[in-house]
Amino acid sequence: MLKYLNTNTANNICDTLSNIKIGVLGGIGPEATNEFYGKLIKGLQERGLVKANRDFPQIIINSIPAPELIHESIPDEDLAMYIDGLKQLDTFGVDFIVMVCNTIYLFYDKLQEQIKTPILNLREEIKRTIDNKKVNSILILGTPSTVNNGLY
């Protein structure tokens, strides 16, 4: 969502960006969460959307100790920690949630049904980016579930 904001809209948004609460479901490798957070902050700065610390949105990271979703088959009980983590973010009144994991998006609809807060739809964002950049071919690397269950 914030990716498509640019410096032309920065003046209007700087006043309101600090009023946005972003929920991040992380810990689905903590390293990935750390990398996402760093890229988000850098992206906001590079686009001129923040000029001072007070301009940043509130970012709530819920780093959960959830099972790894790396196997061919993922049972429903493995999703329990993810659902709990999303529900916790939902209670904080965030404006939207980003899940820092590709494979979890196989369960996007099931997870979105559990909470009121919108979850950023990674597949839609990737498709928009590919379409905007007029990419003709892509290579997908991922867990067996991500590749074999047609996430992309």
Beta strands, then each sheet from edge to edge (+ up, - down):
strand 1: 21-26
strand 2: 58-63
strand 3: 96-99
sheet 1: 2+ 1+ 3+
end
